[in-house]
Amino acid sequence: MDIKQEFEGRINKLERLIEDRGIGAKQLSKARKVQRNVNLAVFVGSLITVAGIAMWAFSGGSDEE
């Protein structure tokens, strides 16, 4: 059983090495940063939209006379 765990550990180390230094590693890193920034922008935009709708809904009721 120990041999299997050691083998899996070595395979995981090799996979991480290839991911960090392999072909396309720089592009993958850039893509992850871009995706993080896009996710952040979408989250902030949604928050602003929800806050705007809430403000509009609460202030809209006093216009009726």
C-alpha positions in Angstrom: 0.0 0.0 0.0 2.9 2.4 0.7 4.3 1.8 -2.7 1.1 3.0 -4.3 0.9 6.2 -2.2 4.6 6.9 -3.0 4.0 6.4 -6.7 0.9 8.7 -6.7 2.9 11.3 -4.8 5.7 11.2 -7.4 3.1 11.4 -10.2 1.5 14.5 -8.6 4.9 16.2 -8.2 5.6 15.5 -11.8 2.3 16.9 -12.9 2.8 20.1 -10.9 6.3 20.5 -12.4 4.9 20.2 -15.9 2.0 22.6 -15.0 4.5 25.2 -13.6 7.2 24.9 -16.2 5.7 23.1 -19.2 4.7 24.4 -22.6 2.0 27.1 -22.2 2.6 27.7 -18.5 2.9 31.4 -18.9 -0.3 31.6 -21.0 -2.1 29.5 -18.5 -1.0 31.8 -15.7 -2.2 34.8 -17.6 -5.5 33.2 -18.4 -6.1 32.5 -14.8 -5.4 36.1 -13.8 -7.8 37.3 -16.6 -10.5 34.9 -15.5 -10.1 36.1 -11.9 -10.4 39.7 -12.9 -13.5 39.0 -15.1 -15.1 37.2 -12.2 -14.4 40.1 -9.9 -15.8 42.6 -12.3 -19.0 40.6 -12.8 -19.5 40.3 -9.1 -19.0 44.0 -8.4 -21.2 44.9 -11.4 -24.0 42.6 -10.0 -23.7 44.1 -6.6 -24.0 47.6 -8.0 -27.0 46.6 -10.1 -28.8 45.0 -7.1 -28.1 48.0 -4.9 -29.4 50.4 -7.7 -32.6 48.4 -8.2 -33.2 48.3 -4.4 -32.7 52.1 -4.1 -35.0 52.7 -7.1 -37.7 50.4 -5.7 -37.6 52.0 -2.2 -37.6 55.6 -3.5 -40.2 55.0 -6.3 -43.2 54.7 -4.0 -43.3 58.3 -2.8 -43.8 59.8 -6.3 -47.5 58.7 -6.5 -49.9 61.4 -5.5 
